[in-house]
Every structure is written in structure tokens, then in C-alpha cells.
Amino acid sequence: MAAAKLENGGWARFDDLARRLIEGWALLGGVLLVLIALMNTWSVISLATLGFPVPGDFELVQMGVAVVAFSFLPYCQLKGANVTADIFTAGASRVTVAVFTLLAALAAAFFSVLLLWRMSDGMVSYLRFKEVTTILNIPLWIAFPPILASLALLVLAAGVTLHEAIVDMRPGKPA
């Protein structure tokens, strides 16, 4: 009884909260991407009209696009929009597709935890050695916190998709 209540109520609330958080994070990544595009456009216009670009524009684009790319990963995992080979599952049963989804979710969880661990060490290294960008002198570690947050959300998204796959594998579930 308690497990059924958690399954229907507690998990549903957790799942909804996780989805909203991941979708909001991806939207923030999209806003950042638009800001990068606007800054890049301004830099090109400035170069053409005034003779000089926005100082350090490529440094900002490098760091910003890295953050943006990572911010989309949890959303892609949640929506099943990562690389897939549908040709192999087009004629497969619901359970077979769920097994493949489960394996993909496990792989995503494993690699996101691995990346989270290694990127955390990378940030510590950049903090220790105080490396900065060449032109703007922006500390390189600045890009790491949102990337680490994205990886943590990727772990969460993998957990949500793992749960979905397990539910889809249950006998008696309609196709």
C-alpha cells in the first residue's frame, strides 16, 4: 500500500519537479545561446563599422557555448533526443524498446557521473592554478559550475528515464 502510494503520488511529484527543473535549465541555456549570438553579431557589426570587434568575443563564445551545450544534455536525455538507432527498434516490441531505453539510461547515468567527477576535479585544478583567458582575464573555472549543474541534472534525467523504462517493462502495461 505504501509503495503504491509512493509510486502514484510521491514519484509523480518528484518526476514533475525534475522535468520542470530540467526544462527550465534548458531554457536558460537557450537564453544564453541567444545572448551569445547577439554579442557575436554586435562584434561583427562593430568590426565592420568601427574597425574593432568586441574585445575577447571568441573567449566569451567558447565559454558560453560550452555551458550551453551541457545545459541541453539533460533535456535531450529526458526527451529521448540523444543519438538513437531507430532502424533497430522500428519493429521491436514495447518491452524490447524499454530494455534498450533502460540500457541507454544506465549508460547516460554512468557517463554523467563519470564526467561530473572528472569535471569537478578539473574545476579544482583551474581554481588552484588560477588560469584565466588571454584577453579578458576571466578565470577559466567560471564555466565549470553551470556545467557541473548540467551534469547533475543529466544524472537526474537518466534516473527519470530509467524509471520510465522499468515501468514500461512491467507485464500488463498497454502498448
C-alpha positions as CSV (number, residue, x, y, z in Angstrom):
1,M,0.0,0.0,0.0
2,A,2.7,2.5,1.0
3,A,4.8,1.5,-2.1
4,A,1.7,2.1,-4.4
5,K,1.1,5.4,-2.7
6,L,4.7,6.5,-3.3
7,E,4.6,5.2,-6.8
8,N,1.4,7.1,-7.7
9,G,1.9,10.2,-5.6
10,G,5.5,10.7,-4.4
11,W,7.2,9.6,-7.6
12,A,4.8,11.6,-9.8
13,R,5.6,14.8,-7.8
14,F,9.3,14.1,-8.0
15,D,9.1,13.3,-11.7
16,D,7.2,16.5,-12.4
17,L,9.6,18.6,-10.4
18,A,12.6,17.0,-12.1
19,R,11.1,17.6,-15.5
20,R,10.3,21.3,-14.8
21,L,13.8,21.8,-13.4
22,I,15.5,20.2,-16.4
23,E,13.2,22.1,-18.9
24,G,13.9,25.4,-17.1
25,W,17.6,24.7,-17.2
26,A,17.5,24.0,-21.0
27,L,15.5,27.3,-21.5
28,L,18.2,29.2,-19.6
29,G,20.7,27.6,-21.9
30,G,18.7,28.8,-24.8
31,V,18.6,32.3,-23.5
32,L,22.4,32.2,-23.0
33,L,22.8,31.0,-26.6
34,V,20.7,33.9,-27.9
35,L,22.8,36.3,-25.8
36,I,26.0,34.8,-27.3
37,A,24.6,35.2,-30.8
38,L,23.7,38.8,-30.2
39,M,27.1,39.5,-28.7
40,N,28.7,37.8,-31.7
41,T,26.5,39.8,-34.1
42,W,27.4,43.0,-32.3
43,S,31.1,42.2,-32.6
44,V,30.9,41.6,-36.3
45,I,28.9,44.9,-36.8
46,S,31.4,46.7,-34.6
47,L,34.3,45.4,-36.6
48,A,32.7,46.4,-39.9
49,T,31.6,49.9,-38.8
50,L,34.1,50.9,-36.1
51,G,37.1,48.9,-37.1
52,F,37.3,46.8,-33.9
53,P,35.3,43.8,-32.5
54,V,34.1,43.2,-29.0
55,P,37.3,42.5,-27.1
56,G,37.5,38.8,-26.2
57,D,34.5,37.9,-28.1
58,F,35.9,34.5,-29.0
59,E,36.7,33.8,-25.4
60,L,33.1,34.6,-24.4
61,V,31.8,32.4,-27.2
62,Q,34.0,29.5,-26.3
63,M,33.0,29.5,-22.6
64,G,29.3,30.3,-23.3
65,V,28.8,27.6,-26.0
66,A,30.4,25.0,-23.7
67,V,27.9,25.9,-21.0
68,V,25.0,25.9,-23.5
69,A,25.9,22.5,-24.9
70,F,26.0,21.0,-21.5
71,S,22.7,22.7,-20.5
72,F,20.9,20.9,-23.3
73,L,22.1,17.4,-22.4
74,P,19.6,16.7,-19.5
75,Y,16.7,17.8,-21.7
76,C,17.9,15.6,-24.6
77,Q,18.1,12.6,-22.2
78,L,14.6,13.3,-20.8
79,K,13.1,13.6,-24.3
80,G,15.0,10.6,-25.7
81,A,16.5,13.0,-28.2
82,N,20.1,11.8,-27.9
83,V,21.6,9.7,-30.7
84,T,19.4,6.7,-31.4
85,A,19.3,3.9,-34.0
86,D,15.5,3.6,-34.6
87,I,16.1,1.3,-37.5
88,F,16.9,-1.5,-35.0
89,T,13.8,-0.9,-32.9
90,A,11.2,0.0,-35.5
91,G,9.6,-3.4,-35.4
92,A,10.5,-4.3,-31.8
93,S,8.1,-4.9,-29.1
94,R,7.4,-2.4,-26.3
95,V,9.4,-4.5,-23.8
96,T,12.4,-4.7,-26.2
97,V,12.3,-0.9,-26.7
98,A,12.1,-0.5,-22.9
99,V,15.1,-2.7,-22.4
100,F,17.1,-0.6,-24.9
101,T,15.9,2.5,-23.2
102,L,16.9,1.1,-19.8
103,L,20.4,0.3,-21.1
104,A,20.7,3.8,-22.6
105,A,19.6,5.4,-19.3
106,L,22.2,3.3,-17.4
107,A,24.9,4.3,-19.8
108,A,23.8,8.0,-19.5
109,A,23.9,7.8,-15.8
110,F,27.3,6.1,-15.7
111,F,28.9,8.6,-18.1
112,S,27.3,11.6,-16.5
113,V,28.5,10.6,-13.0
114,L,32.0,9.9,-14.5
115,L,32.0,13.3,-16.2
116,L,30.7,15.0,-13.1
117,W,33.5,13.5,-11.1
118,R,36.3,14.4,-13.6
119,M,34.9,17.9,-14.4
120,S,34.8,18.6,-10.6
121,D,38.5,17.7,-10.4
122,G,39.1,19.9,-13.4
123,M,37.4,22.8,-11.8
124,V,39.5,22.3,-8.6
125,S,42.6,22.4,-10.8
126,Y,41.6,25.6,-12.5
127,L,40.9,27.1,-9.1
128,R,44.2,26.0,-7.7
129,F,46.3,27.3,-10.6
130,K,44.2,30.5,-11.3
131,E,44.2,30.1,-15.1
132,V,42.5,33.0,-16.9
133,T,41.5,33.8,-20.5
134,T,44.1,35.7,-22.5
135,I,42.3,38.9,-23.4
136,L,39.6,39.4,-20.7
137,N,41.4,37.7,-17.9
138,I,38.3,35.7,-17.0
139,P,39.0,32.9,-14.6
140,L,38.5,29.6,-16.6
141,W,36.8,27.9,-13.6
142,I,33.8,30.2,-14.1
143,A,32.3,28.0,-16.8
144,F,32.5,24.9,-14.6
145,P,29.7,25.4,-12.0
146,P,26.9,25.6,-14.6
147,I,28.5,22.6,-16.5
148,L,28.6,20.6,-13.2
149,A,24.9,21.6,-12.6
150,S,24.1,20.4,-16.1
151,L,25.8,17.1,-15.4
152,A,24.0,16.7,-12.1
153,L,20.7,17.3,-13.9
154,L,21.8,14.7,-16.5
155,V,22.1,12.2,-13.7
156,L,18.6,13.1,-12.6
157,A,17.3,12.9,-16.2
158,A,18.9,9.5,-16.5
159,G,17.2,8.4,-13.3
160,V,13.8,9.6,-14.6
161,T,14.2,7.8,-17.9
162,L,15.5,4.7,-16.1
163,H,12.3,4.6,-14.0
164,E,10.2,5.1,-17.1
165,A,11.9,2.2,-18.8
166,I,11.3,-0.1,-15.8
167,V,7.6,0.9,-15.7
168,D,7.4,0.2,-19.4
169,M,8.8,-3.3,-19.0
170,R,6.1,-4.3,-16.5
171,P,3.8,-7.0,-17.7
172,G,0.2,-6.0,-18.4
173,K,1.2,-2.4,-19.3
174,P,-0.7,-1.4,-22.5
175,A,1.4,-1.0,-25.6
